Amino acid sequence: MEKFKRILKRISKLLFNRIIYVAIAVSVQVAWFVVQFYRLTSYSGYMNFAVSVLAIIVVALIINREMNSSYKLLWTFLILGIPVFGLVAYLLVGESRMISRTSRQYRHAVEASREYTLEEEEPRRALERLDRVADRQSRYIYHMSKAPLWQHTTAEYFQIGDDMFPVLVKELEAASHFIFIEYFIINDGLMWQTILDILERKASEGVDVRLIYDDFGCMTTLPVRYYEKLRAKRIKCEVFNPFRLIANIVHNNRDHRKFCIIDGYVGFTGGINLSDEYINKKCRFGRWKDTAIVLRGDAVWNMTLMFLQMWSTVTEAKISEDLDYALYKPHVYHPEPFEGEGFIQPFGDSPLDNELVGENVYTSILSQAEHYVYICTPYLIVDDEMMSALCVAANSGIDVRIITPGIPDKKLVFLLTQSYYTRLLRAGVKIYAYQPGFLHAKSFVCDDKIAVCGTINLDYRSLFLHFEDGVWIYQDPVIKDIKKDFLNTLAQSKKVTLEFCEGRNILIRGMQSVMRLVAPLL
């Protein structure tokens, strides 16, 4: 009887899930567009000819656009091979942009806040004298992401969400002026309720509490119009890119960033969302392995700046009129100098600037490594540029090791991830599967001197379509902690062999080959 009740509960939860209605609505609209196009083309040979000409024009435009080569190949194949379906699909999900008003507001926020992105001379000159190669990496981040380089910042690394959570709670309890939170997923449970209780109490005390969550990321975890409940608790809450029951390209870009910024000088980021599986209070796919980092000091300003730019976008606030950035700088509420060794540079990646900052930072590390590059990623669905960078580094004698999950959260995506193993293994890349459960960490560590920790996965969505963030670190003691965690995780992982990949069932390998064709859409 209890088992029957659990089954009924799961069915009812599925039936009343918002994502089911959205999926049905989108499918119906896509089908309607396709049917109407086919009806038009069947009326006249002229109409059929017009669609063919339109397909050729669109493909020509795609080929000449600044777009990933894998994307170009996929859309060229779809549009020329199945013109009606291909054109409709490209209209709906082919472009990497949001609605024009939101896109304009984001660009305006970035441009209007440019004066707050000016870099101090001291850290830049110090890094240039110390290491010209690292300086070039850092300069690229500054020029393309408008993220200054900083010293006087300490970093603390968490090898698992269980360790991060109590520190996050402690820092939230200590907040006295403002708390800024921006997350992809928020899910009701112990973790969120603990945080929400603090936020509600702090807001009642006069602390400026602001929250941004991604509507798609929270579609199955939060009720509809949840922001109203938070606003009733005096928490300023906004939803990024609300998911409407109208199929259009605005849903293609999501806010995958994860920030918690407290009083301007304490900032958390990493792979950990605000949900119980991330702190292993809920077991979904074995032991959940994720990582995070907290910064204390000047470098937190980059995080605050990214949050305020997004806040200006979703609220349409005007810089200096409705939103004074200067009020949230690190030293406003912490006048004493900060401590810290090394150099730290939090940065963001936007799908609206035609610059693949996250991918280029990763490939730069691979191309300039001298001894090793150790990588953690939950998804390994890479384009030709990233594949080449990994293979060239390994073939050049660099010790390239990648840890991926042993237990997947999405089986089809995991199957696609495994399809990339063969070429990498043949080039000398060492790949391992984390055995205790699902690995959600995203990190690079190189030569004991450079590391990146943040939200950026090695897949098409993170690298091309989502708003992401990372922390570039040079010669900071925390790098040793990241490397140590990688080696500890490696000891709990099983090495993937070429024999395993080549010996798989022919049906599985066939399915993987087909999935590779549409990998940019997954």
N, C-alpha and C positions, 0 to 999 in steps of 0.2 A: 504493500500500500504506500509506504514512504517513497519507494522507488518510483511508483506511478505519479505521485505528487510532484516529485522533482522533475520528472519528464514533462508534466503539464506546465510547470513553472517555466522551464526552459523554452517550451513552445510558445507560451504566452509572451515571454520576454522578447522572443524573436519576432513574433507577429506585431507587437506594439513598439518595435524598435524604429526610431526615426530613420535610420539608414536604409531600412527596407523600403519605406515609402519614397525616399529620395531615389533609390536605385530603380524602382518601378517607374517613377515619373521621368527620369532621365532616359530610360530604355524606351518608353512610349514616345517621347519626343524625338529621339534619334530615329526610331522606326517610322514616325510620321514624316520626318524630313526626307528619308530615303525613298519612301513610297511616293511622295509627291514629286520628287525628282524623276523617278522612273516613269511616272504617269506622263510628265511633261515630255520626256524624251521619246515616249512611245507614240505621241501624237504626230510627230513630224520628224522627218530626216534632218530638217534644218535645225531643230532643237537638239537632236542627238549630235549633230556636227558642232553646234555651239558649245555643248558640254565638253566635247573633246578638245576644242580650242581653248576653253577656259582651263581645262586640266593642264594643258601644255603651258599656258601662261603662268598658272600658279606654281608649277614645278620649276619654271625658269626663275621665278621670284625666289623660291625656296633655295635654289642652288646658289643664287647670288647673295643670299642673306648671311649674316654672321651667325651661323648655327652649327652645332655639333655635327660632324660628318655622318655619324650613325643616325641622327635624326633626319638628315637630308636623304639618306639612302632609304630609310623606312617610308617616309612620306612620298618620295618619288615612286617607290614600288606600289604603294597603296593607290595613289591618285592616278597613275598611268594604267595600272592593272585593273582597278575597279573604280572607274572615274566617279560615279555617283556616290558610292559609299566613301571613297577616299576624300572627296571634296567636303562632304558633310562632316566626316570625322575631323578633318583638319580645321574646319570652321569652328567646331565645338571644343576640341582639346589640343589642337596643333600648335597654338601660339603660347609663348611663355610671357603672359602679361595679365594684369588685372584690369578691371574696368577703368576707363580713361580718367575719371575723376579721382579715384584712389591712387592711381599711378602718378598723376600730376601732383597730388598732395604729398606723396612720399618724396618725389624728386624736389619739390619745393622745400620740404622740411630739411632734406640733406643740404640743399644749397643755402638755405637761410641760416643754418647752423655752422656754416663753414668756418666762421671766425673762432668757433670753439674747438676746432680740430687742429689748430696751429700747433706745431711740434716745438718743444723746447730744444735748444741747441746742445745742452750738456750731455744728455744721453745719446744723442745721435753722434756727436763727435767722439764720445767714449767708445761706442761700438765700432765706429769706423777705424779707430786706432787699433782696436783689439782684434778684429776679425773682419776683413773686407768681404768675404763670402757671406757670412751671416748678415753683414750690413746690407748687402744687395737684396737678400730675402726680405729683410725688414723694410727697406725702402720701397720695395714693390707693394707690400701690405699697406704702407702709409699712403702711397700715391693712388692706389686703386680702391682701397677701402676707407680712406680718410681716417685712419686709426693711428694716432701718435704712438711712438715708442716711449716707454717709461722705465725709470729705475725707482728706488725707494718704495718697493712693493714686496710684501711677503706672500708666498703661495703655500697652501696646504692641500695635499692631494688625498683623495679618499678612494680606496681600492674597491669599495662596495657601498651600496646605498645605506646599508645598516649602520655604517660608521658616519656617514654624512648627516643623516637625519637628526641625531641629537645635537650636533653642532649648529645646524640650521635653526633648530628650535631655540637654542641658547641665544643666537644672534638676533633672532626675531624678538625674543623677550627683552633684549637690551635696546631695541630701537626706540629712539626718542623724537625723531623728526619726520622721517618718511621711509616708506617701504614700497619698492617697485617690484612687481612680479610679472613675468611674461613666460608662459609655458604652452607647449603644444598639447599636452594631455593633462587633464585634471580629473581624477576619479574619486568618488565618495568612498571613504574608508578611514582607517585609523590615521594614516598620514595626512590626508586632506583635512579631516575634522580637527586634528590637533593644530594644524596651521591656521585653519579658519577661526578657531576659537581665539587664537592670539591676534589675528588680524581684526576681528570684531572688537576685541577689547582695546587694542591700540587705536583703532579708529574712533572709539568712544572717548579716548583720552586726548584726542586732537591730533594724533599722528596722521600724516598724509599717506593714505594707503591706496595704491592704484594697482589694478590687475588687468592684464590682457591674456585672453586664452583663444586658441584657434578653434573655430567652430567645427571644422572637419575632424580635427584631432579629438575633440570632446563629443562627437556626435553620438557615440554609443555609451558615453560615461556620465554625461550631464543632462538634466532635463531641458526641454525647450524653454528659452527665455530665462535661463538660470541667472543671467546678469541682473535681472530685476530683484531677485532674492538677495544678491550681494549688495546692491545699491541700497536696499532697505536696511542693511546693517552698517550704512555709512561708508561702505567700501566703494571707491570709484572703479567701476568695471566696464570694460569694453570688449567686444568680440571682433576678432580679426576675420575679415572676408566671410561674412555669414553665408551659410550654405542655403541657397534658395531652391525651390522646386522648379527652377527653370534652367535647362541645360545650356550653359554657355561657357566661354573660356575663362571666366573670372574664377572658376573653382580650381584651376590648374596649379596655382601658386599658393603655398601654405606657409604659415609662420612656425617653423620648426625650432626656433630659438628657445633657450631655457635660461632665464635670468631670475635671480632674486638679489636685489640691491638694497642695502640698508644704510641710511644716513650718508650715502655718497662715498663711503670709504671701505665698505665690506660688500663683496660681490661673489655670488655663487653661479657656476655654470657647469656644463657637462652633459652626459647622456640621460641623467635621472629626471624623469617626469614625476608629477605629484600623484602617485598611485601606489597602492600597497605592494604590488609585485616587485617594485623597484627597491623596496627595503625588506623583501622576503617575508612580509607578513601575510602574503597570499601566494600560494604556489600554483603557477600556471604551466611553466615549462621547465621543471626542475629548479635548481638554484639559479636565481637571476643575478648575473654578474654585470655590474655597471660601474661607472666611475664618475667622479666629479672633482672640481677644484674650487677652492675659495681664495679670493685675493683680498688683501687688506693693504690699502695704500693708494698712491697716485693713479695706478693703472685702472682702477675701478671706474675712473671717469669715462673711459671708452665704452664700458657697459652702460653707464647711465645715459650717455649720449645716444647710443643705439636705442635704448628704451624710449627716451623722450622723442626721438625722431619717429618711432612707430606710434607713440601716443599722439603726437601731432597729426599723424596720418589718419588714424582711426577716429579722432575727435574733430579733425579739421581745425585744430587750434593754430593760431598764427604765432610764429616765433617772435619774442620780444613784446608782443601785444597781449596774447593770452597765456604765453608760456615763457618764463624767464629762465633760461638754462643756467645762468650764473648762480642761481640760488641753490643749485644741487651739486656744486663742485666738492671734491673731497675735503678741502680744508675749511669749508664754511662751518662745519660742525666738528672738525678735528684740526684745530690750529697748530698743534705740535707737528714737527717733522715726522715722516714715516721712516721706518727701517726697511731693510731689504737688500739682498745681493742679486747680482745679475740683471737681466733685462726682460721685461714682460710687455706684451703687446696684444691685448684683446682686439679682435677684428670681426667684422661682419661680412656676409656674402649675400648679395641681393640678386634676384632673377631679372631685375629691371635695367641693369646697366651693361648687358652684353659682355661682361667680364667674369670669367670663371675663377674667382679669387681662391675659393677653397681648393679646387683641383690644382691650380697653379702653385699654391703654397706646397701642396703635397708632392707634386712632380719636381719642384725645385729642391726639396729635401732629398728626394731620391737621386736626382742628377748630380748633387754636390756632396753626397755622402762619401766618406773615406773608408769606413769600416763596416758599419751595420745600420740597418733601418728595421725597427720592430714595430709592427702594426697590429692594432686590434680593430675589428670592424664586424658588425652584425650582418652586413650585406656586402657582397663582392660582385657587383654588377657594373663593370667598368667599360668605358669607351676605348677606342684604339689608342688615344694619347696616354691614358693612364696605364693601359696594358703594356704599351711600349716602354714607358718609364720604369715599370716594375721589372720587365724582362731585361732591359738594357742594364739596369743596376745589378741584377743578379748575374748576368753574363759578364759583367765587368769585375766580378769578384767580390761585390758587396754582399754581406750576409743579410739577405732579405727574408724576414719571417713574418707570417701573417697568422693570427689566431681568429677563427670564425666560430660560430656556435656549433655545439654538438647536438643540441635539441633545438629545432627551429620554432619560431613563433608563427611563421607563414610557410607552409610546406612547399607551395609552388615556387615562392621566391627563393627558398632554400635550394630547391632543385635547380633553379636557374643559376644561383650562386655557384653551385658545384660544377656547372657546365664550363666555368672559366678556369677551373683548376688545372686541366690537362696542359694547356699552353704554358701556364705559369710554372708548373712543376718541371716541364721539359727545359725551361730556361734556367732552372736552378733555384727558383723561389721555394722556400719551405713553408708548407701550409699545415696548420694544426686545427683540430676540432675540440673545443672545450667540452669535456665530458660531463661535469656535474649538471649542466643545464644550458640555458640560453645566455649568450654573451651579447650585451647591448653596448659595450664600451666602444668609444671612438677615439683612438689615440695613435700618434706617431712618436717614436723616440729614436734619436739618431746620434751615434758617436759620443755618447755621454755629455753632449753639450747643447742639443736642440731638441725640443719637444713641442707637440701640439696636442691640446686636449680641448674637446668641445662637443658640438652637436653634429658634425659633418660626417655622414656615412660615405662609403665608397659605392654609391649607386647613383643612377641618373637623377632621381628626384632631389637628393641632397645637393648634388653638384651643379644641377642646371635649373631646377624649378622652385626650390624652397628658399625662404629667408633662413639663414644659418648663422652660427657664430662659433668662433674658436679662440683659443689663447695660445699665441706663439711665445715660446719661452727659450731664453738663451742663458747658459751658464748660471742657472739658479739651482740651489740645493734640491729643489723639488724634482728635478730631472732624475736624480738617483732613485727617488721613490717610485716614479713612473716605470723606470727600467726594472726595479726590483719586483714590482707588481706584475710586469709582463713575464718575467722569468718564473715567478710563483704560479702564474696562470698557465704558463707553458708546461709546468710539471704536472698539471691536472688535465692536460690535453693529449689527444692521440694524433700522431703524425699521419697525414693523408699521403697515400702512395699513388704513384702513377698506375700501378697494377689495379688498384681499386677503381680508378676512373675509367681505364680502358676495358676493364672486365665487367662493367655493369651491363645489365640486360639491354638488349638492342632497342626494346620499346622505350626504356627510360632515356637512352641516349638520343633516340629519335625525337622524343618529346622535348628534350633539352634543346635540340637543334631548332625546332619550331619556335620555342619560347625565346631563343636568342634573336629571332627576327623581329619580335615586338618588345624586346627588352627596354628600349627607351620609353615605352608607355607604362611600364610597371612601377 
